[in-house]
Amino acid sequence: MTSTFPYTGPESLRKSIVDALQRVVDPELALSIVDVGLIYGVTVAEAKARVLLTMTSAACPVADMIVDDIEAELDRVVPA
C-alpha cells in the first residue's frame, strides 16, 4: 500500500497506521486528515509512532481534538 506521506517503520504496520489516520476527520472540513494533506510523515520505532502534521490554520480551534483522535486511533494499532 502506498501512502500519500513518508513512512518509516515496520512494513507490517504501514496499512494499519494509514487506515487509522484515515479515520481521523478534520471537523471543520468533514474530511480525513490524510485526504486533506495534513500528515507530512510517520515514523514508528520502539512501539511509538511519531506523526509530523500541520493544521489547517495556525489558530485551528480543533487542534487538540484532532491530536487526541490521532493518539486514540494509533493506540489501537501500534503495539505497546
mmCIF file of the N, C-alpha and C atoms, coordinates in Angstrom:
data_MODEL
# 
_entry.id   MODEL 
# 
loop_
_atom_site.group_PDB 
_atom_site.id 
_atom_site.type_symbol 
_atom_site.label_atom_id 
_atom_site.label_alt_id 
_atom_site.label_comp_id 
_atom_site.label_asym_id 
_atom_site.label_entity_id 
_atom_site.label_seq_id 
_atom_site.pdbx_PDB_ins_code 
_atom_site.Cartn_x 
_atom_site.Cartn_y 
_atom_site.Cartn_z 
_atom_site.occupancy 
_atom_site.B_iso_or_equiv 
_atom_site.pdbx_formal_charge 
_atom_site.auth_seq_id 
_atom_site.auth_comp_id 
_atom_site.auth_asym_id 
_atom_site.auth_atom_id 
_atom_site.pdbx_PDB_model_num 
ATOM 1   N N  . MET A 1 1  ? 0.843   -1.182 0.000  1.00 0.00 ? 1  MET A N  1 
ATOM 2   C CA . MET A 1 1  ? 0.000   0.000  0.000  1.00 0.00 ? 1  MET A CA 1 
ATOM 3   C C  . MET A 1 1  ? 0.885   1.241  0.000  1.00 0.00 ? 1  MET A C  1 
ATOM 4   N N  . THR A 1 2  ? 0.566   2.167  -0.836 1.00 0.00 ? 2  THR A N  1 
ATOM 5   C CA . THR A 1 2  ? 1.312   3.414  -0.911 1.00 0.00 ? 2  THR A CA 1 
ATOM 6   C C  . THR A 1 2  ? 0.539   4.498  -0.180 1.00 0.00 ? 2  THR A C  1 
ATOM 7   N N  . SER A 1 3  ? 1.208   5.176  0.736  1.00 0.00 ? 3  SER A N  1 
ATOM 8   C CA . SER A 1 3  ? 0.560   6.280  1.447  1.00 0.00 ? 3  SER A CA 1 
ATOM 9   C C  . SER A 1 3  ? 0.933   7.589  0.761  1.00 0.00 ? 3  SER A C  1 
ATOM 10  N N  . THR A 1 4  ? 0.236   8.626  1.101  1.00 0.00 ? 4  THR A N  1 
ATOM 11  C CA . THR A 1 4  ? 0.497   9.930  0.498  1.00 0.00 ? 4  THR A CA 1 
ATOM 12  C C  . THR A 1 4  ? 1.517   10.722 1.298  1.00 0.00 ? 4  THR A C  1 
ATOM 13  N N  . PHE A 1 5  ? 2.128   10.086 2.280  1.00 0.00 ? 5  PHE A N  1 
ATOM 14  C CA . PHE A 1 5  ? 3.127   10.748 3.115  1.00 0.00 ? 5  PHE A CA 1 
ATOM 15  C C  . PHE A 1 5  ? 4.249   9.763  3.384  1.00 0.00 ? 5  PHE A C  1 
ATOM 16  N N  . PRO A 1 6  ? 5.448   10.258 3.706  1.00 0.00 ? 6  PRO A N  1 
ATOM 17  C CA . PRO A 1 6  ? 6.567   9.361  4.011  1.00 0.00 ? 6  PRO A CA 1 
ATOM 18  C C  . PRO A 1 6  ? 6.283   8.528  5.269  1.00 0.00 ? 6  PRO A C  1 
ATOM 19  N N  . TYR A 1 7  ? 6.678   7.265  5.218  1.00 0.00 ? 7  TYR A N  1 
ATOM 20  C CA . TYR A 1 7  ? 6.503   6.355  6.348  1.00 0.00 ? 7  TYR A CA 1 
ATOM 21  C C  . TYR A 1 7  ? 7.812   5.626  6.583  1.00 0.00 ? 7  TYR A C  1 
ATOM 22  N N  . THR A 1 8  ? 8.241   5.602  7.851  1.00 0.00 ? 8  THR A N  1 
ATOM 23  C CA . THR A 1 8  ? 9.413   4.842  8.252  1.00 0.00 ? 8  THR A CA 1 
ATOM 24  C C  . THR A 1 8  ? 9.004   3.977  9.424  1.00 0.00 ? 8  THR A C  1 
ATOM 25  N N  . GLY A 1 9  ? 9.185   2.690  9.292  1.00 0.00 ? 9  GLY A N  1 
ATOM 26  C CA . GLY A 1 9  ? 8.825   1.773  10.368 1.00 0.00 ? 9  GLY A CA 1 
ATOM 27  C C  . GLY A 1 9  ? 8.551   0.397  9.813  1.00 0.00 ? 9  GLY A C  1 
ATOM 28  N N  . PRO A 1 10 ? 8.063   -0.492 10.672 1.00 0.00 ? 10 PRO A N  1 
ATOM 29  C CA . PRO A 1 10 ? 7.776   -1.857 10.220 1.00 0.00 ? 10 PRO A CA 1 
ATOM 30  C C  . PRO A 1 10 ? 6.723   -1.858 9.111  1.00 0.00 ? 10 PRO A C  1 
ATOM 31  N N  . GLU A 1 11 ? 7.054   -2.522 8.033  1.00 0.00 ? 11 GLU A N  1 
ATOM 32  C CA . GLU A 1 11 ? 6.121   -2.595 6.905  1.00 0.00 ? 11 GLU A CA 1 
ATOM 33  C C  . GLU A 1 11 ? 4.807   -3.250 7.316  1.00 0.00 ? 11 GLU A C  1 
ATOM 34  N N  . SER A 1 12 ? 4.868   -4.156 8.287  1.00 0.00 ? 12 SER A N  1 
ATOM 35  C CA . SER A 1 12 ? 3.658   -4.842 8.746  1.00 0.00 ? 12 SER A CA 1 
ATOM 36  C C  . SER A 1 12 ? 2.647   -3.901 9.401  1.00 0.00 ? 12 SER A C  1 
ATOM 37  N N  . LEU A 1 13 ? 3.089   -2.719 9.839  1.00 0.00 ? 13 LEU A N  1 
ATOM 38  C CA . LEU A 1 13 ? 2.187   -1.753 10.477 1.00 0.00 ? 13 LEU A CA 1 
ATOM 39  C C  . LEU A 1 13 ? 1.710   -0.652 9.542  1.00 0.00 ? 13 LEU A C  1 
ATOM 40  N N  . ARG A 1 14 ? 2.330   -0.529 8.381  1.00 0.00 ? 14 ARG A N  1 
ATOM 41  C CA . ARG A 1 14 ? 2.035   0.600  7.487  1.00 0.00 ? 14 ARG A CA 1 
ATOM 42  C C  . ARG A 1 14 ? 0.535   0.727  7.187  1.00 0.00 ? 14 ARG A C  1 
ATOM 43  N N  . LYS A 1 15 ? -0.090  -0.321 6.699  1.00 0.00 ? 15 LYS A N  1 
ATOM 44  C CA . LYS A 1 15 ? -1.506  -0.242 6.314  1.00 0.00 ? 15 LYS A CA 1 
ATOM 45  C C  . LYS A 1 15 ? -2.381  0.107  7.511  1.00 0.00 ? 15 LYS A C  1 
ATOM 46  N N  . SER A 1 16 ? -2.125  -0.508 8.652  1.00 0.00 ? 16 SER A N  1 
ATOM 47  C CA . SER A 1 16 ? -2.922  -0.223 9.850  1.00 0.00 ? 16 SER A CA 1 
ATOM 48  C C  . SER A 1 16 ? -2.798  1.237  10.269 1.00 0.00 ? 16 SER A C  1 
ATOM 49  N N  . ILE A 1 17 ? -1.600  1.768  10.180 1.00 0.00 ? 17 ILE A N  1 
ATOM 50  C CA . ILE A 1 17 ? -1.382  3.166  10.566 1.00 0.00 ? 17 ILE A CA 1 
ATOM 51  C C  . ILE A 1 17 ? -2.040  4.112  9.576  1.00 0.00 ? 17 ILE A C  1 
ATOM 52  N N  . VAL A 1 18 ? -1.884  3.856  8.294  1.00 0.00 ? 18 VAL A N  1 
ATOM 53  C CA . VAL A 1 18 ? -2.532  4.698  7.293  1.00 0.00 ? 18 VAL A CA 1 
ATOM 54  C C  . VAL A 1 18 ? -4.050  4.651  7.479  1.00 0.00 ? 18 VAL A C  1 
ATOM 55  N N  . ASP A 1 19 ? -4.589  3.450  7.686  1.00 0.00 ? 19 ASP A N  1 
ATOM 56  C CA . ASP A 1 19 ? -6.039  3.307  7.907  1.00 0.00 ? 19 ASP A CA 1 
ATOM 57  C C  . ASP A 1 19 ? -6.487  4.062  9.158  1.00 0.00 ? 19 ASP A C  1 
ATOM 58  N N  . ALA A 1 20 ? -5.689  3.971  10.223 1.00 0.00 ? 20 ALA A N  1 
ATOM 59  C CA . ALA A 1 20 ? -6.029  4.662  11.471 1.00 0.00 ? 20 ALA A CA 1 
ATOM 60  C C  . ALA A 1 20 ? -6.064  6.171  11.261 1.00 0.00 ? 20 ALA A C  1 
ATOM 61  N N  . LEU A 1 21 ? -5.069  6.705  10.576 1.00 0.00 ? 21 LEU A N  1 
ATOM 62  C CA . LEU A 1 21 ? -5.029  8.143  10.321 1.00 0.00 ? 21 LEU A CA 1 
ATOM 63  C C  . LEU A 1 21 ? -6.143  8.561  9.363  1.00 0.00 ? 21 LEU A C  1 
ATOM 64  N N  . GLN A 1 22 ? -6.506  7.685  8.471  1.00 0.00 ? 22 GLN A N  1 
ATOM 65  C CA . GLN A 1 22 ? -7.596  7.968  7.533  1.00 0.00 ? 22 GLN A CA 1 
ATOM 66  C C  . GLN A 1 22 ? -8.928  8.142  8.282  1.00 0.00 ? 22 GLN A C  1 
ATOM 67  N N  . ARG A 1 23 ? -9.068  7.482  9.432  1.00 0.00 ? 23 ARG A N  1 
ATOM 68  C CA . ARG A 1 23 ? -10.303 7.585  10.214 1.00 0.00 ? 23 ARG A CA 1 
ATOM 69  C C  . ARG A 1 23 ? -10.417 8.901  10.997 1.00 0.00 ? 23 ARG A C  1 
ATOM 70  N N  . VAL A 1 24 ? -9.321  9.638  11.118 1.00 0.00 ? 24 VAL A N  1 
ATOM 71  C CA . VAL A 1 24 ? -9.350  10.918 11.837 1.00 0.00 ? 24 VAL A CA 1 
ATOM 72  C C  . VAL A 1 24 ? -9.842  12.001 10.879 1.00 0.00 ? 24 VAL A C  1 
ATOM 73  N N  . VAL A 1 25 ? -10.897 12.678 11.291 1.00 0.00 ? 25 VAL A N  1 
ATOM 74  C CA . VAL A 1 25 ? -11.545 13.667 10.434 1.00 0.00 ? 25 VAL A CA 1 
ATOM 75  C C  . VAL A 1 25 ? -11.336 15.072 10.993 1.00 0.00 ? 25 VAL A C  1 
ATOM 76  N N  . ASP A 1 26 ? -11.010 15.995 10.102 1.00 0.00 ? 26 ASP A N  1 
ATOM 77  C CA . ASP A 1 26 ? -10.965 17.405 10.476 1.00 0.00 ? 26 ASP A CA 1 
ATOM 78  C C  . ASP A 1 26 ? -12.419 17.879 10.486 1.00 0.00 ? 26 ASP A C  1 
ATOM 79  N N  . PRO A 1 27 ? -12.964 18.182 11.663 1.00 0.00 ? 27 PRO A N  1 
ATOM 80  C CA . PRO A 1 27 ? -14.384 18.513 11.750 1.00 0.00 ? 27 PRO A CA 1 
ATOM 81  C C  . PRO A 1 27 ? -14.774 19.793 11.011 1.00 0.00 ? 27 PRO A C  1 
ATOM 82  N N  . GLU A 1 28 ? -13.822 20.672 10.803 1.00 0.00 ? 28 GLU A N  1 
ATOM 83  C CA . GLU A 1 28 ? -14.131 21.907 10.070 1.00 0.00 ? 28 GLU A CA 1 
ATOM 84  C C  . GLU A 1 28 ? -14.339 21.643 8.579  1.00 0.00 ? 28 GLU A C  1 
ATOM 85  N N  . LEU A 1 29 ? -13.658 20.619 8.066  1.00 0.00 ? 29 LEU A N  1 
ATOM 86  C CA . LEU A 1 29 ? -13.732 20.309 6.639  1.00 0.00 ? 29 LEU A CA 1 
ATOM 87  C C  . LEU A 1 29 ? -14.551 19.059 6.343  1.00 0.00 ? 29 LEU A C  1 
ATOM 88  N N  . ALA A 1 30 ? -14.803 18.260 7.384  1.00 0.00 ? 30 ALA A N  1 
ATOM 89  C CA . ALA A 1 30 ? -15.510 16.983 7.244  1.00 0.00 ? 30 ALA A CA 1 
ATOM 90  C C  . ALA A 1 30 ? -14.779 16.042 6.284  1.00 0.00 ? 30 ALA A C  1 
ATOM 91  N N  . LEU A 1 31 ? -13.452 16.095 6.322  1.00 0.00 ? 31 LEU A N  1 
ATOM 92  C CA . LEU A 1 31 ? -12.614 15.219 5.510  1.00 0.00 ? 31 LEU A CA 1 
ATOM 93  C C  . LEU A 1 31 ? -11.511 14.621 6.368  1.00 0.00 ? 31 LEU A C  1 
ATOM 94  N N  . SER A 1 32 ? -11.004 13.479 5.939  1.00 0.00 ? 32 SER A N  1 
ATOM 95  C CA . SER A 1 32 ? -9.892  12.827 6.627  1.00 0.00 ? 32 SER A CA 1 
ATOM 96  C C  . SER A 1 32 ? -8.660  13.726 6.602  1.00 0.00 ? 32 SER A C  1 
ATOM 97  N N  . ILE A 1 33 ? -7.905  13.701 7.701  1.00 0.00 ? 33 ILE A N  1 
ATOM 98  C CA . ILE A 1 33 ? -6.678  14.493 7.763  1.00 0.00 ? 33 ILE A CA 1 
ATOM 99  C C  . ILE A 1 33 ? -5.656  14.013 6.737  1.00 0.00 ? 33 ILE A C  1 
ATOM 100 N N  . VAL A 1 34 ? -5.748  12.754 6.319  1.00 0.00 ? 34 VAL A N  1 
ATOM 101 C CA . VAL A 1 34 ? -4.861  12.229 5.279  1.00 0.00 ? 34 VAL A CA 1 
ATOM 102 C C  . VAL A 1 34 ? -5.267  12.821 3.935  1.00 0.00 ? 34 VAL A C  1 
ATOM 103 N N  . ASP A 1 35 ? -6.562  12.797 3.641  1.00 0.00 ? 35 ASP A N  1 
ATOM 104 C CA . ASP A 1 35 ? -7.048  13.318 2.360  1.00 0.00 ? 35 ASP A CA 1 
ATOM 105 C C  . ASP A 1 35 ? -6.794  14.814 2.210  1.00 0.00 ? 35 ASP A C  1 
ATOM 106 N N  . VAL A 1 36 ? -6.858  15.546 3.321  1.00 0.00 ? 36 VAL A N  1 
ATOM 107 C CA . VAL A 1 36 ? -6.628  16.991 3.297  1.00 0.00 ? 36 VAL A CA 1 
ATOM 108 C C  . VAL A 1 36 ? -5.141  17.317 3.138  1.00 0.00 ? 36 VAL A C  1 
ATOM 109 N N  . GLY A 1 37 ? -4.276  16.348 3.451  1.00 0.00 ? 37 GLY A N  1 
ATOM 110 C CA . GLY A 1 37 ? -2.833  16.560 3.330  1.00 0.00 ? 37 GLY A CA 1 
ATOM 111 C C  . GLY A 1 37 ? -2.189  17.129 4.571  1.00 0.00 ? 37 GLY A C  1 
ATOM 112 N N  . LEU A 1 38 ? -2.814  16.912 5.732  1.00 0.00 ? 38 LEU A N  1 
ATOM 113 C CA . LEU A 1 38 ? -2.259  17.445 6.974  1.00 0.00 ? 38 LEU A CA 1 
ATOM 114 C C  . LEU A 1 38 ? -1.114  16.606 7.530  1.00 0.00 ? 38 LEU A C  1 
ATOM 115 N N  . ILE A 1 39 ? -0.982  15.355 7.091  1.00 0.00 ? 39 ILE A N  1 
ATOM 116 C CA . ILE A 1 39 ? 0.082   14.469 7.573  1.00 0.00 ? 39 ILE A CA 1 
ATOM 117 C C  . ILE A 1 39 ? 1.292   14.602 6.656  1.00 0.00 ? 39 ILE A C  1 
ATOM 118 N N  . TYR A 1 40 ? 2.438   14.945 7.230  1.00 0.00 ? 40 TYR A N  1 
ATOM 119 C CA . TYR A 1 40 ? 3.672   15.103 6.460  1.00 0.00 ? 40 TYR A CA 1 
ATOM 120 C C  . TYR A 1 40 ? 4.589   13.894 6.567  1.00 0.00 ? 40 TYR A C  1 
ATOM 121 N N  . GLY A 1 41 ? 4.372   13.055 7.577  1.00 0.00 ? 41 GLY A N  1 
ATOM 122 C CA . GLY A 1 41 ? 5.197   11.866 7.713  1.00 0.00 ? 41 GLY A CA 1 
ATOM 123 C C  . GLY A 1 41 ? 4.909   11.133 8.996  1.00 0.00 ? 41 GLY A C  1 
ATOM 124 N N  . VAL A 1 42 ? 5.224   9.827  9.005  1.00 0.00 ? 42 VAL A N  1 
ATOM 125 C CA . VAL A 1 42 ? 5.053   8.986  10.188 1.00 0.00 ? 42 VAL A CA 1 
ATOM 126 C C  . VAL A 1 42 ? 6.303   8.142  10.361 1.00 0.00 ? 42 VAL A C  1 
ATOM 127 N N  . THR A 1 43 ? 6.790   8.089  11.595 1.00 0.00 ? 43 THR A N  1 
ATOM 128 C CA . THR A 1 43 ? 7.914   7.230  11.943 1.00 0.00 ? 43 THR A CA 1 
ATOM 129 C C  . THR A 1 43 ? 7.487   6.358  13.112 1.00 0.00 ? 43 THR A C  1 
ATOM 130 N N  . VAL A 1 44 ? 7.700   5.049  12.988 1.00 0.00 ? 44 VAL A N  1 
ATOM 131 C CA . VAL A 1 44 ? 7.379   4.120  14.066 1.00 0.00 ? 44 VAL A CA 1 
ATOM 132 C C  . VAL A 1 44 ? 8.679   3.464  14.506 1.00 0.00 ? 44 VAL A C  1 
ATOM 133 N N  . ALA A 1 45 ? 8.971   3.578  15.805 1.00 0.00 ? 45 ALA A N  1 
ATOM 134 C CA . ALA A 1 45 ? 10.166  2.957  16.376 1.00 0.00 ? 45 ALA A CA 1 
ATOM 135 C C  . ALA A 1 45 ? 9.919   2.705  17.854 1.00 0.00 ? 45 ALA A C  1 
ATOM 136 N N  . GLU A 1 46 ? 10.382  1.584  18.318 1.00 0.00 ? 46 GLU A N  1 
ATOM 137 C CA . GLU A 1 46 ? 10.291  1.243  19.741 1.00 0.00 ? 46 GLU A CA 1 
ATOM 138 C C  . GLU A 1 46 ? 8.866   1.394  20.278 1.00 0.00 ? 46 GLU A C  1 
ATOM 139 N N  . ALA A 1 47 ? 7.900   0.847  19.542 1.00 0.00 ? 47 ALA A N  1 
ATOM 140 C CA . ALA A 1 47 ? 6.479   0.835  19.938 1.00 0.00 ? 47 ALA A CA 1 
ATOM 141 C C  . ALA A 1 47 ? 5.899   2.238  20.114 1.00 0.00 ? 47 ALA A C  1 
ATOM 142 N N  . LYS A 1 48 ? 6.472   3.203  19.394 1.00 0.00 ? 48 LYS A N  1 
ATOM 143 C CA . LYS A 1 48 ? 5.942   4.572  19.425 1.00 0.00 ? 48 LYS A CA 1 
ATOM 144 C C  . LYS A 1 48 ? 5.825   5.066  17.998 1.00 0.00 ? 48 LYS A C  1 
ATOM 145 N N  . ALA A 1 49 ? 4.734   5.761  17.749 1.00 0.00 ? 49 ALA A N  1 
ATOM 146 C CA . ALA A 1 49 ? 4.549   6.377  16.436 1.00 0.00 ? 49 ALA A CA 1 
ATOM 147 C C  . ALA A 1 49 ? 4.699   7.882  16.588 1.00 0.00 ? 49 ALA A C  1 
ATOM 148 N N  . ARG A 1 50 ? 5.488   8.443  15.717 1.00 0.00 ? 50 ARG A N  1 
ATOM 149 C CA . ARG A 1 50 ? 5.672   9.894  15.706 1.00 0.00 ? 50 ARG A CA 1 
ATOM 150 C C  . ARG A 1 50 ? 5.068   10.409 14.398 1.00 0.00 ? 50 ARG A C  1 
ATOM 151 N N  . VAL A 1 51 ? 4.147   11.343 14.539 1.00 0.00 ? 51 VAL A N  1 
ATOM 152 C CA . VAL A 1 51 ? 3.432   11.868 13.386 1.00 0.00 ? 51 VAL A CA 1 
ATOM 153 C C  . VAL A 1 51 ? 3.787   13.341 13.206 1.00 0.00 ? 51 VAL A C  1 
ATOM 154 N N  . LEU A 1 52 ? 4.263   13.666 12.025 1.00 0.00 ? 52 LEU A N  1 
ATOM 155 C CA . LEU A 1 52 ? 4.550   15.052 11.679 1.00 0.00 ? 52 LEU A CA 1 
ATOM 156 C C  . LEU A 1 52 ? 3.331   15.569 10.918 1.00 0.00 ? 52 LEU A C  1 
ATOM 157 N N  . LEU A 1 53 ? 2.683   16.596 11.473 1.00 0.00 ? 53 LEU A N  1 
ATOM 158 C CA . LEU A 1 53 ? 1.469   17.091 10.851 1.00 0.00 ? 53 LEU A CA 1 
ATOM 159 C C  . LEU A 1 53 ? 1.352   18.594 10.989 1.00 0.00 ? 53 LEU A C  1 
ATOM 160 N N  . THR A 1 54 ? 0.401   19.127 10.301 1.00 0.00 ? 54 THR A N  1 
ATOM 161 C CA . THR A 1 54 ? 0.078   20.538 10.385 1.00 0.00 ? 54 THR A CA 1 
ATOM 162 C C  . THR A 1 54 ? -1.425  20.660 10.579 1.00 0.00 ? 54 THR A C  1 
ATOM 163 N N  . MET A 1 55 ? -1.869  21.837 10.871 1.00 0.00 ? 55 MET A N  1 
ATOM 164 C CA . MET A 1 55 ? -3.300  22.096 10.988 1.00 0.00 ? 55 MET A CA 1 
ATOM 165 C C  . MET A 1 55 ? -3.716  22.998 9.824  1.00 0.00 ? 55 MET A C  1 
ATOM 166 N N  . THR A 1 56 ? -4.997  23.151 9.634  1.00 0.00 ? 56 THR A N  1 
ATOM 167 C CA . THR A 1 56 ? -5.490  23.966 8.521  1.00 0.00 ? 56 THR A CA 1 
ATOM 168 C C  . THR A 1 56 ? -5.200  25.452 8.724  1.00 0.00 ? 56 THR A C  1 
ATOM 169 N N  . SER A 1 57 ? -4.987  25.864 9.981  1.00 0.00 ? 57 SER A N  1 
ATOM 170 C CA . SER A 1 57 ? -4.609  27.247 10.261 1.00 0.00 ? 57 SER A CA 1 
ATOM 171 C C  . SER A 1 57 ? -3.802  27.289 11.558 1.00 0.00 ? 57 SER A C  1 
ATOM 172 N N  . ALA A 1 58 ? -3.047  28.338 11.744 1.00 0.00 ? 58 ALA A N  1 
ATOM 173 C CA . ALA A 1 58 ? -2.218  28.474 12.945 1.00 0.00 ? 58 ALA A CA 1 
ATOM 174 C C  . ALA A 1 58 ? -3.056  28.524 14.213 1.00 0.00 ? 58 ALA A C  1 
ATOM 175 N N  . ALA A 1 59 ? -4.251  29.039 14.125 1.00 0.00 ? 59 ALA A N  1 
ATOM 176 C CA . ALA A 1 59 ? -5.135  29.150 15.289 1.00 0.00 ? 59 ALA A CA 1 
ATOM 177 C C  . ALA A 1 59 ? -6.280  28.141 15.200 1.00 0.00 ? 59 ALA A C  1 
ATOM 178 N N  . CYS A 1 60 ? -5.985  26.974 14.695 1.00 0.00 ? 60 CYS A N  1 
ATOM 179 C CA . CYS A 1 60 ? -7.008  25.944 14.497 1.00 0.00 ? 60 CYS A CA 1 
ATOM 180 C C  . CYS A 1 60 ? -7.729  25.654 15.821 1.00 0.00 ? 60 CYS A C  1 
ATOM 181 N N  . PRO A 1 61 ? -9.032  25.906 15.888 1.00 0.00 ? 61 PRO A N  1 
ATOM 182 C CA . PRO A 1 61 ? -9.763  25.733 17.144 1.00 0.00 ? 61 PRO A CA 1 
ATOM 183 C C  . PRO A 1 61 ? -9.978  24.269 17.541 1.00 0.00 ? 61 PRO A C  1 
ATOM 184 N N  . VAL A 1 62 ? -9.753  23.350 16.615 1.00 0.00 ? 62 VAL A N  1 
ATOM 185 C CA . VAL A 1 62 ? -9.977  21.930 16.918 1.00 0.00 ? 62 VAL A CA 1 
ATOM 186 C C  . VAL A 1 62 ? -8.671  21.128 16.947 1.00 0.00 ? 62 VAL A C  1 
ATOM 187 N N  . ALA A 1 63 ? -7.544  21.814 17.031 1.00 0.00 ? 63 ALA A N  1 
ATOM 188 C CA . ALA A 1 63 ? -6.242  21.147 17.016 1.00 0.00 ? 63 ALA A CA 1 
ATOM 189 C C  . ALA A 1 63 ? -6.131  20.091 18.117 1.00 0.00 ? 63 ALA A C  1 
ATOM 190 N N  . ASP A 1 64 ? -6.523  20.435 19.339 1.00 0.00 ? 64 ASP A N  1 
ATOM 191 C CA . ASP A 1 64 ? -6.426  19.472 20.445 1.00 0.00 ? 64 ASP A CA 1 
ATOM 192 C C  . ASP A 1 64 ? -7.287  18.241 20.182 1.00 0.00 ? 64 ASP A C  1 
ATOM 193 N N  . MET A 1 65 ? -8.467  18.440 19.629 1.00 0.00 ? 65 MET A N  1 
ATOM 194 C CA . MET A 1 65 ? -9.357  17.319 19.338 1.00 0.00 ? 65 MET A CA 1 
ATOM 195 C C  . MET A 1 65 ? -8.758  16.410 18.256 1.00 0.00 ? 65 MET A C  1 
ATOM 196 N N  . ILE A 1 66 ? -8.167  16.998 17.235 1.00 0.00 ? 66 ILE A N  1 
ATOM 197 C CA . ILE A 1 66 ? -7.547  16.205 16.179 1.00 0.00 ? 66 ILE A CA 1 
ATOM 198 C C  . ILE A 1 66 ? -6.383  15.400 16.733 1.00 0.00 ? 66 ILE A C  1 
ATOM 199 N N  . VAL A 1 67 ? -5.534  16.026 17.531 1.00 0.00 ? 67 VAL A N  1 
ATOM 200 C CA . VAL A 1 67 ? -4.397  15.313 18.124 1.00 0.00 ? 67 VAL A CA 1 
ATOM 201 C C  . VAL A 1 67 ? -4.890  14.183 19.031 1.00 0.00 ? 67 VAL A C  1 
ATOM 202 N N  . ASP A 1 68 ? -5.908  14.436 19.835 1.00 0.00 ? 68 ASP A N  1 
ATOM 203 C CA . ASP A 1 68 ? -6.485  13.378 20.689 1.00 0.00 ? 68 ASP A CA 1 
ATOM 204 C C  . ASP A 1 68 ? -7.006  12.228 19.849 1.00 0.00 ? 68 ASP A C  1 
ATOM 205 N N  . ASP A 1 69 ? -7.676  12.533 18.744 1.00 0.00 ? 69 ASP A N  1 
ATOM 206 C CA . ASP A 1 69 ? -8.201  11.489 17.856 1.00 0.00 ? 69 ASP A CA 1 
ATOM 207 C C  . ASP A 1 69 ? -7.070  10.680 17.220 1.00 0.00 ? 69 ASP A C  1 
ATOM 208 N N  . ILE A 1 70 ? -5.997  11.354 16.813 1.00 0.00 ? 70 ILE A N  1 
ATOM 209 C CA . ILE A 1 70 ? -4.839  10.661 16.249 1.00 0.00 ? 70 ILE A CA 1 
ATOM 210 C C  . ILE A 1 70 ? -4.255  9.702  17.280 1.00 0.00 ? 70 ILE A C  1 
ATOM 211 N N  . GLU A 1 71 ? -4.047  10.187 18.497 1.00 0.00 ? 71 GLU A N  1 
ATOM 212 C CA . GLU A 1 71 ? -3.487  9.335  19.555 1.00 0.00 ? 71 GLU A CA 1 
ATOM 213 C C  . GLU A 1 71 ? -4.380  8.132  19.828 1.00 0.00 ? 71 GLU A C  1 
ATOM 214 N N  . ALA A 1 72 ? -5.681  8.339  19.897 1.00 0.00 ? 72 ALA A N  1 
ATOM 215 C CA . ALA A 1 72 ? -6.613  7.238  20.167 1.00 0.00 ? 72 ALA A CA 1 
ATOM 216 C C  . ALA A 1 72 ? -6.574  6.206  19.045 1.00 0.00 ? 72 ALA A C  1 
ATOM 217 N N  . GLU A 1 73 ? -6.572  6.654  17.813 1.00 0.00 ? 73 GLU A N  1 
ATOM 218 C CA . GLU A 1 73 ? -6.555  5.719  16.678 1.00 0.00 ? 73 GLU A CA 1 
ATOM 219 C C  . GLU A 1 73 ? -5.234  4.943  16.625 1.00 0.00 ? 73 GLU A C  1 
ATOM 220 N N  . LEU A 1 74 ? -4.115  5.628  16.847 1.00 0.00 ? 74 LEU A N  1 
ATOM 221 C CA . LEU A 1 74 ? -2.821  4.944  16.782 1.00 0.00 ? 74 LEU A CA 1 
ATOM 222 C C  . LEU A 1 74 ? -2.617  4.008  17.963 1.00 0.00 ? 74 LEU A C  1 
ATOM 223 N N  . ASP A 1 75 ? -3.177  4.345  19.121 1.00 0.00 ? 75 ASP A N  1 
ATOM 224 C CA . ASP A 1 75 ? -3.080  3.453  20.282 1.00 0.00 ? 75 ASP A CA 1 
ATOM 225 C C  . ASP A 1 75 ? -3.711  2.097  19.977 1.00 0.00 ? 75 ASP A C  1 
ATOM 226 N N  . ARG A 1 76 ? -4.678  2.066  19.088 1.00 0.00 ? 76 ARG A N  1 
ATOM 227 C CA . ARG A 1 76 ? -5.350  0.809  18.731 1.00 0.00 ? 76 ARG A CA 1 
ATOM 228 C C  . ARG A 1 76 ? -4.509  -0.078 17.817 1.00 0.00 ? 76 ARG A C  1 
ATOM 229 N N  . VAL A 1 77 ? -3.565  0.516  17.086 1.00 0.00 ? 77 VAL A N  1 
ATOM 230 C CA . VAL A 1 77 ? -2.844  -0.277 16.080 1.00 0.00 ? 77 VAL A CA 1 
ATOM 231 C C  . VAL A 1 77 ? -1.356  -0.421 16.328 1.00 0.00 ? 77 VAL A C  1 
ATOM 232 N N  . VAL A 1 78 ? -0.761  0.455  17.124 1.00 0.00 ? 78 VAL A N  1 
ATOM 233 C CA . VAL A 1 78 ? 0.681   0.348  17.396 1.00 0.00 ? 78 VAL A CA 1 
ATOM 234 C C  . VAL A 1 78 ? 0.866   -0.453 18.675 1.00 0.00 ? 78 VAL A C  1 
ATOM 235 N N  . PRO A 1 79 ? 1.529   -1.614 18.581 1.00 0.00 ? 79 PRO A N  1 
ATOM 236 C CA . PRO A 1 79 ? 1.721   -2.435 19.790 1.00 0.00 ? 79 PRO A CA 1 
ATOM 237 C C  . PRO A 1 79 ? 2.514   -1.703 20.852 1.00 0.00 ? 79 PRO A C  1 
ATOM 238 N N  . ALA A 1 80 ? 2.080   -1.863 22.089 1.00 0.00 ? 80 ALA A N  1 
ATOM 239 C CA . ALA A 1 80 ? 2.771   -1.213 23.220 1.00 0.00 ? 80 ALA A CA 1 
ATOM 240 C C  . ALA A 1 80 ? 4.000   -1.982 23.639 1.00 0.00 ? 80 ALA A C  1 
# 
